[in-house]
Amino acid sequence: MPYLLTWKVTTNFRINAQRGHLMNIACSYDLGQEVKLIDTFMGRFWSQWPEVVVYDVPLSARPITPQDSAYGDIINDCYPFLFYPFFPTVPLDTMRTLAQAGRLYSLYIFLSDKIFDGHLVSQEILRINVIHAEAIHLLYTLFPSDSPFWTHFRNSQHTYNTALQLEQKWSRSSLLDFDLQTAEQIAAGKAAPSTLAVAALSVLDGKPEEYLSALTESLNLANIGLQFYDDLRDWKDDIGASQPSLLLAELTREVGEIDYPDDAEKQEKYLKYLRRHLYRSGIAQAASVRAAHYFTQAQARLNELPTPATAPRHQLSWLRLLGDCQRALAELERDLSRMAGSPQMLKGAQASDSLPPEELPMLDRALSYLTAQQQSDGAWGDFLFSIGHSTDWISGYVGQALIPYPSQHEALKQAMQWLLKTGVNGEWGYNARAPHDADSTSNIGLFLGNLAKKLHSTTLLEETLSQITAQLQRYQHPDGGFSTYIDSIGDNYIVRQHWLKPHTEITATCGRALLLLEGSLTEPVRTALAFVLQQQTSEGSWHAYWYEGPFYGTNQAVKFIKEAVQAGWHDAHQRAAIKQALAFVLRAQKSDGGWALHPDYLAEETQAAPTALALDILTQGIDILLAQESGEKADTKAVSAQEQVLLHSVAQAVSHGLSWLRRNQENDGSWQPAAILRIPDPACTQPWLSQFPRASYGKINHKVYDQQRNFTVATVLHMLNTANKLPYLQELQREIRQRSE
């Protein structure tokens, strides 16, 4: 039903439909044939009301016939059929009646909006009255007055009216404070009538509420993406009509209040001035990325639904349409990048995304930053706490990120020598003043173990690595989980409560270290895996005890599963767990391409650390689903059609996330720090349910920034170590696209 679905991508969709390429054998209907039936219906309808079709109105608003040139751009007349495979029990005759009502109602909404904007004369009220009356009449033949459909209908109309009023308010106001949330509300609200199709089908098919919720959210996300694309395409018209948009709000914040002159010659010069800022500032490219993000999210929302038995996943009409939108935007992003004229302004999914990390300027600058941050003794420091900066733990974490780069090996040897001096029988802590803990010890074990393999010096570190293995096993509990501390640390530091209980992220990191150091799936590793799988939340993430937000815990859990799979481990639930984690991360991605530390806090800004952690989850998850060793060529034939759609969404999300990191890297090679480390009270059992205040330095019941930015930069490097799989992710995109055509 939405009149917004009328841009160029639908032309290709219509051509395919008329050629019969979208025939659904199981449901016994052909979209091309259904389009012709709707044409016939509309022709009969207009012949009954000759007195309301005599006005000279815009082509897109007058009665449409198969001979009209604009006909190929209108998708409304077969709109409900896009979702028919999700509702296979609805009779075909009922579907046709619903499509007829939808065609009329969408035209009613379209003309109402034009009158509301002052683009059509009041005489069009005659046309609108007739169209509305016939649409409601047809709907009543399908739904009696007490049907739950009418609740959906009233809610949709209310949402639509509210959006129109909000849009009118902003058309008379300064756009300096016009934000993303407002833009989303207007875009989704104005397209709210489009959700009536899936609401109607859900009622007719008897689908549960969560099914309708997933489809409705997918529609809303797609409609927001379409509106953002339309804002980019029609920005000049929007200025002339005082039409508010997020694009114009960002342009206003760039150049000041937009004062559109009355003189035609001055208008042309002024528009050239705005155009230069729009494209060279990166606003246009960012808008394109933002629009593509919503189509990716719309696809991801449907990944949670079971594949309809009536059609293979990649042949579903709605998913094909979303894919068309994404491909059109990818072309647009390339065009915008060329128009920007500067490599520094490349904001979208670029060809540079396909390069390995060694060729990304972002990587070189990040490496330079960490090199400069290394202390003279070989350590790194970060997260100022009451007992000082972390040195042991953070050095192990940073060291792991630098191992793949030969230029850093001398610096890593220095860090290794420093750690060997500070460790006590294979154990380390936050720093020299803190008690030993499993998190620090396991991170240093991962660093030293991987460095020994890289430098072929395992014999040199053999004794230390054996000590680390023995010490870590002391932290494991009978249920397979690992605690951060153990009883022997004494009462001077903590109360023996939940700091001594198993924690998911600690278990995953310890399990990874033991798997690396012992070289096989030993019983401690297997029980740790079982513990981690049991801790996954219903939304697909893993909570962390010591780290803010869901991404660090999820990242460590997914890495643990991946490394275990590479070692030959298989579990009946591992694949479902990873798909659920990927879907969670895709849902959490923000419109600018990045991630916020707390996805549930809608107003929270995007930050580099959670963005890098989220991207790492996506790339690690791809490896698991494809069951490939690192660096091997992907083979998408090994995954189901449903998983192919998921992998396509992941590829899009990774491109947009890397683009955000490139845009937001500081001149010194770092990124803004994140308050990601928290210190819960030992009595706290679920710190993820609490909001911790920030502190200038770490203390109990507070969270603290990585002031030196070493954690954030190392986290980005951890991700880039696996992001060299982008070439096969882009190959995956091409392969999926070819299969759907």
Secondary structure, 3 states (H helix, E strand, C coil): CCCCCCCCHHHHHHHHHHCCCCCECCCCECHHHHHHHHHHHHHHHHHCCHHHCCCCCCHHHCCCCCCCHHHHHCCHHHHHHHHHHHCCCCCHHHHHHHHHHHHHHHHHHHHHHHHHCCCCCCCHHHHHHHHHHHHHHHHHHHCCCCCCHHHHHHHHHHHHHHHHHHHHHHHCCCCCCCCHHHHHHHHHHHCHHHHHHHHHHHHHHCCCHHHHHHHHHHHHHHHHHHHHHHHHHCHHHHHHCCCCCHHHHHHHHHHCCCCCCCCHHHHHHHHHHHHHHHHHCCHHHHHHHHHHHHHHHHHHHHCCCCCCCCCCHHHCHHHHHHHHHHHHHHHHHHHHHHHHCCHHHCCCCCHHHHCCHHHCHHHHHHHHHHHHHCCCCCCCCEEEECCEEECHHHHHHHHHHHCCCHHHHHHHHHHHHHHHHHCCCCCCECCCCCCECHHHHHHHHHHHHHHHHHHCCHHHHHHHHHHHHHHHHCCECCCCCEECCCHHHCCCCCCCCHHHCECHHHHHHHHHHHHHHHCCCCHHHHHHHHHHHHCCCCCCCCCCCCECCCHHHHHHHHHHHHHHHHCCCCCCCHHHHHHHHHHHHHHHCCCCCCECCCCCCCCCCCEHHHHHHHHHHHHHHHHHHHCCCCCCCCCHHHCCHHHHHHHHHHHHHHHHHHHHHHHHCCCCCCCCCCCCEEECCCCCCCHHHCCCCEECCECCCEEECCCCCHHHHHHHHHHHHHHCCHHHHHHHHHHHHHHHC
